[in-house]
Amino acid sequence: MERKKILLRLDPVVHDALARWASDELRSTNSQIEFLLRRALSEAGRLPDGVGRMRPRGRPRKTPQDDEHEEGADDGDAGAPG
């Protein structure tokens, strides 16, 4: 599902506070805003049924494909004359 893009204007002080809070929670500022909006919708009884789940916070977990890519990245100079 494609994500909606919006322009959001914030007071710089509010943005800075959100960015610090997001960092503390290991989220991007954008993810923190979405998290807070979802929580507010839920508490107000307005979160629609069937809404998709948010990606877990923090860095995505490595997959076996990521490990293969990293191993291949170190082989770039293998066999090259030194």
N, CA, C and O of each residue as an XYZ file, in Angstrom:
328
protein
N       0.847     -1.179      0.000
C       0.000      0.000      0.000
C       0.894      1.246      0.000
O       1.831      1.354      0.792
N       0.594      2.153     -0.877
C       1.381      3.391     -0.957
C       1.005      4.320      0.190
O      -0.167      4.455      0.541
N       2.004      4.945      0.758
C       1.799      5.854      1.885
C       1.414      7.226      1.349
O       1.902      7.650      0.302
N       0.540      7.914      2.068
C       0.140      9.284      1.716
C       1.235     10.246      2.136
O       1.837     10.090      3.198
N       1.487     11.226      1.311
C       2.463     12.261      1.617
C       1.705     13.549      1.882
O       0.813     13.926      1.122
N       2.071     14.228      2.978
C       1.435     15.505      3.298
C       2.507     16.514      3.683
O       3.599     16.154      4.122
N       2.175     17.759      3.510
C       3.035     18.842      3.980
C       2.520     19.248      5.350
O       1.333     19.537      5.505
N       3.380     19.272      6.326
C       2.981     19.623      7.688
C       3.839     20.787      8.156
O       5.066     20.692      8.181
N       3.206     21.862      8.519
C       3.923     23.023      9.040
C       3.855     22.984     10.555
O       2.774     22.876     11.134
N       5.006     23.073     11.192
C       5.088     23.031     12.654
C       5.902     24.202     13.164
O       6.799     24.699     12.484
N       5.578     24.633     14.362
C       6.417     25.585     15.061
C       7.787     24.922     15.234
O       7.842     23.757     15.629
N       8.874     25.607     14.959
C      10.198     24.993     15.072
C      10.483     24.401     16.452
O      11.162     23.380     16.554
N       9.979     25.019     17.499
C      10.198     24.503     18.850
C       9.465     23.176     19.035
O       9.988     22.253     19.659
N       8.244     23.085     18.487
C       7.477     21.835     18.549
C       8.201     20.754     17.749
O       8.307     19.612     18.197
N       8.696     21.112     16.569
C       9.428     20.136     15.745
C      10.663     19.629     16.487
O      10.923     18.426     16.501
N      11.410     20.515     17.090
C      12.611     20.105     17.815
C      12.268     19.166     18.968
O      12.973     18.185     19.203
N      11.188     19.462     19.685
C      10.767     18.595     20.784
C      10.354     17.223     20.263
O      10.693     16.202     20.860
N       9.616     17.199     19.140
C       9.225     15.922     18.530
C      10.443     15.130     18.071
O      10.509     13.915     18.257
N      11.401     15.823     17.471
C      12.606     15.151     16.980
C      13.402     14.534     18.134
O      13.915     13.423     18.002
N      13.510     15.233     19.248
C      14.215     14.686     20.415
C      13.471     13.479     20.972
O      14.084     12.463     21.299
N      12.146     13.591     21.078
C      11.328     12.498     21.586
C      11.448     11.288     20.650
O      11.593     10.157     21.114
N      11.387     11.522     19.354
C      11.521     10.435     18.380
C      12.871      9.741     18.536
O      12.950      8.513     18.514
N      13.909     10.516     18.691
C      15.244      9.947     18.868
C      15.311      9.079     20.122
O      15.896      7.997     20.101
N      14.717      9.550     21.202
C      14.688      8.769     22.444
C      13.956      7.446     22.258
O      14.291      6.455     22.907
N      12.959      7.426     21.376
C      12.142      6.238     21.134
C      12.661      5.401     19.963
O      12.033      4.414     19.579
N      13.801      5.791     19.399
C      14.397      5.108     18.244
C      13.463      5.109     17.040
O      13.330      4.105     16.340
N      12.821      6.250     16.810
C      11.949      6.422     15.654
C      12.405      7.654     14.879
O      13.099      8.520     15.412
N      12.008      7.716     13.622
C      12.186      8.960     12.876
C      11.132      9.945     13.368
O      10.152      9.553     14.002
N      11.338     11.211     13.076
C      10.343     12.210     13.460
C       9.011     11.898     12.784
O       7.957     12.016     13.408
N       9.054     11.505     11.520
C       7.841     11.167     10.798
C       7.101     10.002     11.470
O       5.884     10.059     11.644
N       7.829      8.957     11.842
C       7.211      7.809     12.509
C       6.645      8.192     13.868
O       5.601      7.682     14.275
N       7.325      9.081     14.567
C       6.828      9.524     15.874
C       5.504     10.272     15.715
O       4.580     10.076     16.504
N       5.415     11.122     14.704
C       4.167     11.845     14.455
C       3.055     10.857     14.130
O       1.947     10.983     14.651
N       3.337      9.875     13.276
C       2.315      8.884     12.941
C       1.910      8.081     14.175
O       0.726      7.813     14.379
N       2.885      7.696     14.996
C       2.598      6.956     16.227
C       1.649      7.756     17.117
O       0.659      7.223     17.618
N       1.955      9.033     17.308
C       1.125      9.875     18.169
C      -0.273     10.088     17.587
O      -1.257     10.105     18.326
N      -0.361     10.250     16.273
C      -1.667     10.408     15.640
C      -2.507      9.135     15.782
O      -3.703      9.202     16.064
N      -1.875      7.986     15.586
C      -2.599      6.718     15.744
C      -3.086      6.557     17.183
O      -4.219      6.133     17.412
N      -2.243      6.890     18.141
C      -2.626      6.765     19.545
C      -3.810      7.693     19.854
O      -4.755      7.295     20.535
N      -3.751      8.923     19.351
C      -4.841      9.867     19.578
C      -6.137      9.371     18.927
O      -7.207      9.464     19.528
N      -6.043      8.850     17.712
C      -7.225      8.299     17.045
C      -7.811      7.132     17.830
O      -9.027      7.026     17.987
N      -6.940      6.264     18.318
C      -7.386      5.106     19.086
C      -8.082      5.541     20.375
O      -9.159      5.043     20.702
N      -7.467      6.467     21.103
C      -8.043      6.942     22.365
C      -9.384      7.650     22.153
O     -10.239      7.647     23.039
N      -9.562      8.253     20.976
C     -10.812      8.943     20.671
C     -11.845      8.001     20.059
O     -12.963      8.413     19.748
N     -11.465      6.735     19.888
C     -12.378      5.777     19.272
C     -12.570      6.011     17.788
O     -13.604      5.645     17.231
N     -11.583      6.617     17.141
C     -11.700      6.966     15.724
C     -10.696      6.241     14.828
O     -10.627      6.530     13.633
N      -9.925      5.316     15.371
C      -8.971      4.560     14.549
C      -9.762      3.547     13.730
O     -10.435      2.690     14.303
N      -9.697      3.626     12.399
C     -10.502      2.731     11.570
C     -10.100      1.265     11.737
O      -8.935      0.953     11.983
N     -11.086      0.372     11.601
C     -10.789     -1.065     11.580
C      -9.942     -1.351     10.348
O     -10.100     -0.708      9.311
N      -9.062     -2.301     10.468
C      -8.254     -2.711      9.323
C      -7.090     -1.797      9.012
O      -6.443     -1.957      7.977
N      -6.803     -0.834      9.891
C      -5.652      0.039      9.643
C      -4.387     -0.805      9.738
O      -4.274     -1.658     10.618
N      -3.439     -0.574      8.841
C      -2.195     -1.329      8.836
C      -1.367     -1.062     10.081
O      -1.506     -0.026     10.732
N      -0.508     -2.012     10.397
C       0.364     -1.856     11.561
C       1.568     -1.015     11.189
O       1.997     -0.986     10.035
N       2.100     -0.337     12.176
C       3.322      0.436     11.971
C       4.522     -0.506     12.010
O       4.491     -1.548     12.665
N       5.567     -0.122     11.303
C       6.807     -0.865     11.367
C       7.367     -0.738     12.777
O       7.276      0.335     13.373
N       7.944     -1.807     13.329
C       8.521     -1.695     14.674
C       9.610     -0.626     14.717
O      10.274     -0.362     13.714
N       9.786     -0.015     15.889
C      10.785      1.046     16.011
C      12.187      0.459     15.977
O      12.388     -0.734     16.205
N      13.141      1.317     15.690
C      14.531      0.904     15.601
C      14.895      0.517     14.178
O      14.089      0.625     13.255
N      16.124      0.067     14.030
C      16.595     -0.346     12.707
C      15.951     -1.660     12.303
O      15.694     -2.516     13.149
N      15.687     -1.823     10.994
C      15.135     -3.109     10.550
C      16.121     -4.238     10.847
O      17.336     -4.042     10.802
N      15.588     -5.409     11.148
C      16.450     -6.566     11.420
C      17.143     -7.012     10.145
O      16.607     -6.877      9.045
N      18.339     -7.543     10.314
C      19.065     -8.078      9.169
C      18.390     -9.349      8.691
O      17.875    -10.136      9.485
N      18.403     -9.534      7.382
C      17.903    -10.770      6.792
C      19.102    -11.548      6.272
O      20.184    -10.978      6.128
N      18.937    -12.842      5.986
C      20.056    -13.595      5.401
C      20.576    -12.942      4.121
O      21.769    -13.024      3.828
N      19.693    -12.293      3.356
C      20.127    -11.607      2.136
C      21.064    -10.451      2.467
O      22.005    -10.190      1.718
N      20.818     -9.751      3.585
C      21.696     -8.660      4.004
C      23.096     -9.190      4.302
O      24.092     -8.565      3.937
N      23.171    -10.356      4.974
C      24.459    -10.945      5.307
C      25.233    -11.307      4.046
O      26.443    -11.093      3.983
N      24.546    -11.857      3.034
C      25.210    -12.210      1.775
C      25.745    -10.960      1.092
O      26.845    -10.976      0.541
N      24.981     -9.887      1.126
C      25.406     -8.643      0.491
C      26.657     -8.103      1.161
O      27.582     -7.667      0.476
N      26.703     -8.125      2.497
C      27.866     -7.616      3.219
C      29.111     -8.441      2.924
O      30.202     -7.893      2.773
N      28.947     -9.772      2.841
C      30.104    -10.615      2.542
C      30.649    -10.300      1.159
O      31.865    -10.253      0.973
N      29.763    -10.082      0.175
C      30.192     -9.765     -1.171
C      30.831     -8.396     -1.260
O      31.688     -8.176     -2.116
N      30.440     -7.477     -0.406
C      30.988     -6.109     -0.455
C      32.468     -6.097     -0.086
O      33.212     -5.249     -0.579
N      32.909     -7.011      0.764
C      34.298     -7.044      1.185
C      35.203     -7.696      0.137
O      36.426     -7.604      0.241
N      34.620     -8.351     -0.868
C      35.402     -9.073     -1.879
C      35.768     -8.197     -3.058
O      36.328     -8.698     -4.033
N      35.478     -6.929     -3.009
C      35.667     -6.052     -4.156
C      37.090     -6.039     -4.694
O      37.270     -5.931     -5.907
N      38.106     -6.144     -3.848
C      39.484     -6.093     -4.307
C      40.150     -7.457     -4.325
O      41.348     -7.556     -4.589
N      39.388     -8.512     -4.046
C      39.977     -9.857     -3.994
C      40.555    -10.211     -5.368
O      39.885    -10.053     -6.389
N      41.768    -10.677     -5.384
C      42.413    -11.093     -6.625
C      43.030     -9.960     -7.403
O      43.682    -10.208     -8.418
N      42.855     -8.740     -6.979
C      43.448     -7.607     -7.676
C      44.916     -7.522     -7.330
O      45.296     -7.756     -6.182
N      45.760     -7.188     -8.315
C      47.190     -7.092     -8.020
C      47.455     -5.985     -6.996
O      46.838     -4.921     -7.044
N      48.378     -6.250     -6.072
C      48.620     -5.290     -5.005
C      49.894     -4.648     -5.163
O      50.265     -3.803     -4.348
